[in-house]
Amino acid sequence: MVVLHINPQSLEQTMKRLLQWLAAFAVILSTNAAINIEVSYALAPNAFGSPNYAAWVGNTTYAVENGLTSYGAPGPGQYNRVAGNLDYNQIVVTGFPSWLGNADPAGTFGPAYAAELGNRLHAPLHIVGTGGTTFSIDKLSFTMTSSDPGNGLGFSFAAGSYTYSSQYYGIQYGLNGVKGGGDDVIITSGPSSVLVNEIIGRGSGNAYAAYSTDPGASNQDKIFNLIANFSDDGPFTVTATYSLEDSSGSAEVLIGTEVPENSTWAAIAFLTLPVGWVVLRRRK
């Protein structure tokens, strides 16, 4: 019979080393496991009536997932990430044809823009869990604020407001835990509590709104009057923030500064008229 003699002190030292190693490993896991939220801005066709909005959504989600700053055929459905500041006229939606604050979109930009109804500032998002971290869209919340008097573009969506769809889809990685292995699952429906490794979304947004019933001799005058109503106080900042569990991501953009003429979203000259009308907005 073999009798093993174990030194209690050696066993204690071994256990201490094992606990130290496990603690270090736990730190590594907690460091590598995180939820990263990337937020950007893009000008979208008016979701309420634009014939090109669905194309813009598809181009936007593809670009956001693949890290592209522009995607899609040139036209109102093309996705372009905002790089720099915006002018007031670029965040106006209308109840009549317009594009970038111009009430003659077909004559100014071409026949493809004839049925467009203005532009809304959206905040596309890309959420990625690292180190095997998973999460669900029902925990996602959103807040937009603007520094203009009255926080004219401010609104929020509480946790539980978002659901999986073609506009906000989740990705479950395959058995190897790595994206692109051929066994990823795209989640576009079902319970919002389903856990995923990524979420890609066209983003929430807001704009000021002008309608044919607003004061003004022409549709262009109605847009000018609207712009003057919130531009009198000078430039302001719009901040979009998404929160998910203990993580958050945000982006800011300055509204009311001249945009270079060679910009993708070229500024359109407009008159500032003295007005005192109530500012309307439509969020999405």
Protein Blocks (a to p, Z undefined) as FASTA:
>chain_A
ZZddddfklmmmmmmmmmmmmmmmmmmmmmmpccdddddddddddfbhpaklmmmmmmmm
mmmmnopabecjedjkbccddeddddfklmcccfbdceehiablmlmnojklmmpgbjad
ddddddddeehiacdfklpccddddfbehilmgccddehjaccdfklccddddfkopghi
lpaccdfedjfkbccfbdcdebiaddddddfkbgcjbfklmmmmmmmmmmmnopaddddd
ddehjbccdddddehiacdfkbmbacddddddddfbdcddddZZ
